[in-house]
Each structure stands twice: as structure tokens, then as C-alpha cells.
Amino acid sequence: MDYYEALGISRSASIDDIKKAYRKLARKYHPDMNPGDAAAEEKFKEISEAYEVLTNPEKKKMYDQFGHAAFGQGDFSGRGGGGPGGARWHWSGSGAPGGGFEGFDFGSSFGGESFGSFSDIFSELFGAAGGGRRTYSRARRPGKGEDLQYSMQIDFMDAIRGKSATISVNTGKGNETLTVSIPKGVHDGSRVRLKGKGGPGINGGPSGDLFIVTQIAPHPYFRREGDDIYIDIPISITEAALGAQVTIPTVDGPTRLTIPPGTQGGQKLRLKGKGAPRLKGSGRGDMFAVVKISVPKNIPEDGKRLLKEFGEQSAYDPRAGLGW
């Protein structure tokens, strides 16, 4: 067994990388999480051995130089055996009730110093307590199950109005059919929590939570920025110059919008309180109609004549004052 391969890390991995890899694998293969699984038990022994060596600078140095030969016959071979550096470990059963981790007792052949790397790891992962002799008790304390995520794509308008949906999800306790209430005003990436619908608890602990992550589908003409909604409104040259009343869509249905005389292209006309509901707090955002002046491509001769007369009577330079 190669210690680096056992932990899934490179030979240049830092101490933090080693600890991170071990924590992840320890959660996965710990016998209390896999009662009766001999393969998981063996894997857990391997990663524990690899961690004990690679987090000790002297042992790691010897292992990198000489491999397993650096420790003679002192492999992690069973109850009371001499592990690397004189480590003694005790194992009984396969993680079933009455079995599992009984404890570790680590001494060091390098200057007689003791070390407590496993104490920190097992205390963090499983609540194991270590005494002055670095003896680590089998963890049987209840723990919360894993939190899970489920991505749900919803329509733009459903995000505005809210909706109720039925989903089927594997929570680690089997497939469950759940009813999800999506609140009004959710954003792209909002998380809706279903308490206790995640992975099963550890040793009788509470189940984890399930988080529904919303993915909002784009709308053909509405677009959202925060709680505000925008829409492009094409108007004619005449409507822009003289003003007009036009009907436009909103998330609440059609409404009349006043175009003031002299409206410019790109101008934003605000409709207060016509935006998306605020997910946190009360009220709603606003809606903005962005004016797009539409010029006809084909103008009849009479129209051209009238435009020329208008230009002559109302001469102005739209580029005046730009400093060009």
C-alpha cells in the first residue's frame, strides 16, 4: 500500500491537504458508518496508518526515502501490534454494536515524544476524547446527517409569484416524494430549506436538511436585476416627440404607460412597486420601461417631405455641446 495513494494525494501535498483528505475518507469509511462492512474497515485501517505516518515529519521523511522498509516489520497489523514508530492500536468487531474503535495508543520512536494528530482529527470528526496518554475512545455520540442539495429549474413568473411543486429525491433513506413551497421573489441560486429531509443521522442523531437551489429560466422580454424588473419598449419617432399613452406588459398584467413629450432613446420610465416581491422583508421592487426609438425602414415620399419640412422648421443639432 502506498500511503499517498491511500489518501488520494500527491507527494507534494501539504499538512493541511493531508488532514483534509483524511477527514473526508474517515467520514466515509469509519466502521460506525459502515457496520459489518469488512472492506470499509480495512480501508479505514489503511488511511489511518497513512495519516499517522505522513503527518509526522520524521516518519514522513523516512517513508519518502525508504518506503515501508523504514519501519521494518512494524506495520499496522492488528491488536497490540507495533505500528510505525511504535504505534499500538486496538480494534474489535466491525463497527457493529459492541465493536468498532476501542482506541489508539501512540508512542514515538523518535526521541520518545508523543503526538496527538489523531486526537484532533477524531475529536473533530466523531467527538472522541483523548487523555494525557493519547488514548482515543470509540466514537458513539449521535451526529447530524449530511445536508443535501437539489437543483430545481423554475419559470421566471413562478419565481415572481411563488409555486408549490412535487419532487422525488434520494435522501440516503430511499427515494422520497416531497412537496416544496417556493416563496414569492426567489432569485437564481436561492436556497429553500426542508428541515430534516437530508441524509440519515449518525448513531441515532437528527437527519440533515435538504436545500432546494432555484435556477430561474430566462423570460422572453422581462429581465431582473435584484428586485427590479426591466423591459425594452419600442416607440415611434412621433410618440417620442409628441408623447403618447402605450400599453405594456408587467408581471401583474397589461398596464398603460405615459410617454412624456420629448422622450429620448434609452430613457428609463419607472413604474413604482411593479417589480419582484422582496424575498427578505416586505414590499416589491420597481419596474423600468427602457425606451427604444424605432425608426421606420421604408418611408413614403409624402412622409419624407414632411420630415424635411419639420427639419427645416425645427432645426437643431443633437451633437451640440459634446465637444467634438
N, C-alpha and C positions, 0 to 999 in steps of 0.2 A: 504494500500500500504506500503510495506517495502522499505525504501529508498535505502538500499544496493541492493536489488533485482532489483529495478527500474533502477539502473545504471549498473547492472550486475557485481558487485564487491563483494569481501569478506569483512567481518567486520574488517579485519586486513589491509585493503588497505591503502596505504599512500596518502598524499595530491596529489602527482603527479599522482598516479593511478586514483584517483577520477577525477582530471581535464582531464586526457587523456580519460577516459570513457565518461565523459560528452561531450567533444569536438566531439567525434565520433558520439554519439547519437544526439547531437544538429544539426549536419550537416544533419543527416538522417531525423529527424522529424520536423525541423523548418517549420512553416506554409508557408513561402515563397517558400520553396522547395516542398510543398505538398498542393497547393491551393485547397480549397474545401474539404480536407480530414479531417473529424471530428476526426477520430481515431488517426491520426498523431498529430493533435492539442492537443488532450487530453494527448497523450504520452509525448509531449513536455512540457506540464504543469507539469506532474509528475516528469520528470527528472530535470526540473528547480527547483522545490521545493526541491527535494532530494539534489541537488548540493548546494543550498543555506544553507541548514542545515549542511550537512556533511563537508563543508569547513570552518565552523565557530567552533572553538574549544569548546567554551562554549555550543553552541547548540548541537553539536555532543555528547558531554559528557552527557548532559541531555537526548538526544534521546536514547543513548546507555543504559542509566539507567532506563528511564521511558517510552520509546517509544513515541507514539503520544500524550500520556496523559501529557507529559511535557509541551505542548504548549496549553493546554485547547482546546478551540473551534477555535483557530486561524489557521486553515488550509488555504491553498491557494484555496480559494473558489470562487473568481470572482473579478469583478471590485471593487476597493476600499476596498477589504476585508483585514482583519488583518492577514497576513501570519505569519510564525514563526518569533518571535522576532519583531513583529510589521511591517512586510514587507507588502507594498501595491503595487499591480500590476494592470496594465490596459491592457485590451485585447479587441480588437474589430474585428469582422468578423472572417474569417477563412484563412487568408493569401492571399485572392484574392485582386485585385487592390482596394485600398481604405480601406483595412482591415489589420489584422495582428498585430504584436507587435506595440503598441503605446509607451510603456515604462515601466520601473520599478522605484520604489522609495523606497529604503530600509532604514529603521531606525533600531536601535537596542535597545532591552530592557535590554541589559547587559551593564550598565554604560553609556548609551547614546552615545556610539561610533558608527560611521557609518563605513561601509566597502564596498569595491568595487570589490569583486570577479567577479561578473557578468560583470563589466566594462571591465576587462582584457579579459575574455572569448569572449564576444560579439564583442569587438573591433578586436580581432584576427580572429574570425570566419566570421563576417559579416560586419566589418567596422563601428560598432555602436560607436557613440561618447558620452562620459559621461561628464557632467558638475560637478561643485563643489557639487551639491546636489545629485550626483549619480543617475541622471535620464538618461535613455538609450533609444535612438531613434530607431524606427523601421528601420531595415536594408533594403535598396532598391538598394544599389550600385551594379553595374554589377560585376560578378566574373567569372573567367575562369572555364570551365568544368573540370571534372575529367580526368586525364590521364589513359589510359587503356593499357593492355599488351596482346599480342597474341603470343603464343609459336608456332614456325614453325620448323619442323624437315626437314633438307635438306641433300642431299648426300654429301659425302666428296668432290667429284670432283666438284659439284656445288658450294661449299664453296670456292674452289680454282678459278674457272672460272667465278663465278657470274651467276645469273639467274634472270629471270622475272617469277613471279608466281601470280596466281589469288586466292584470299582468300575471304571467306564470314565471316563477323564478325558483332556481335551486338554491336553497338556503344552507345546504350542508345537512339538513334534516329531511331531505327529499324535496320533490317539486311541490310548491305551494301556489295556489291561485289567490291573489291578493287584490283588493280594491284600493286604488290610490286616489286621493283627492288632491288635484293640482290647484293651488291657490291662484287667485287673480294676480296678474302682474309679474309672473315668474320671468326671469331673464334666461338667456343662453348660459348654461352652466350652473343654474340654481340647483340647490340640493334639498330635496324633500325627505325628511327623516321618518322612517317607520320603526318605532322603538320595539326592540325585542324580536325583530324579524330577520336578524343576521345569523351568523354561524352559531352552532350549539355551544353552551357554556362548558368550561373546563372543570371537571370534578364537581359537578352539580352547581356551578356558578351560573349567573344570568346569561342569556343569549345576547349576542351582539346586535347591532342595529343595521337596518338596510337603508341605504341612501339612494333615492331616485334622482339621477342627474338629468336635467332637462336639456334637450337640444332643440332649439327653435328653428323651424323651417322658414326660409325667406318668403316674403309676401310679394305678389306681382307688382304692387305700386306703393305700399306703405313700407317705411323703414324706421327703425327705432334707434334712438340714441339716449341711453339711460331710461328715463320715464317719459321722454318726449318722442312724439311721432312726427315724421316728415313725409310730405307728398309733393311731387312736382305738378304744377298747374299751368298748362299751356293757355295763353290768352292771345288775342289778336292785337295788331297794332292799334286798331280803333279802340278796343277795350282798354288797352294800356293808356292811351292818350286821353280818352274822354271819361274813363271809369265805367264800371258795369256791375251787375249782380250776376254771379255764376253759381251753378250748383256743383258741389264737390262731394266726394265720399269721405266719411270719417269712420272710426271704429264703432260708432254708435248709429251709423246710417247716414243718408244724404243730408246735407245742410246747405244753406245759402251763404255765400261769401261775397263781401263787398270789395270790389277792386277800386281803390281811390283813383281819381284822375291823375295822370302823370306818373303812374306806377312804372318802375324801372325793372328791367330783366334781372333776375337773381334776388330781387327783394323778397323778404320773408314776411308773410302776413300771419299773425298769431291768432289762434283760436284757444282761448284760455280754458283749461280744465278738460280738454278733449284728447289728452294723451292717455298713457297707460296708467292703471292703478298702481300706487306705490306699494311695493311688497312689504316694506317696513314703514309703519306709520299710516297716516290717513291721507285722503285726497288723491289727486291724479296729476300727472304731468300735463304739458300743453301740446297742442298740435300746431305745426308750422306748414303753411302752404308756400312753397318756393315758386315764384313766378318765372315762367319761361315764355318769352315773347316769340310767337310763331309768325314768321313772315311767309306769305304765300309764294309758291314757286312760279305759278303761272298767273300773271296779272293781265286782264284785258286792256285794250287800248284806252278805253274811257277811264279805267282806273289809273293807268299810268299818267294820263293827262291831269287828272285830279290831284295825284300825288305831286306832280311837278308844280302845279299851281299852289298847292299847300306849302311846298318847299320855298317857293318864291315869296309867299306872303308871310311865312313864319321862319325866316332864315335864322339859323343858329348853328354854332359849331360845337358838336358834342365832345370834341377833344380839346376845347379851350381850357386853359388853366392846368394842363397836365405837365407843362414844362418841356415838351418835346422840341 
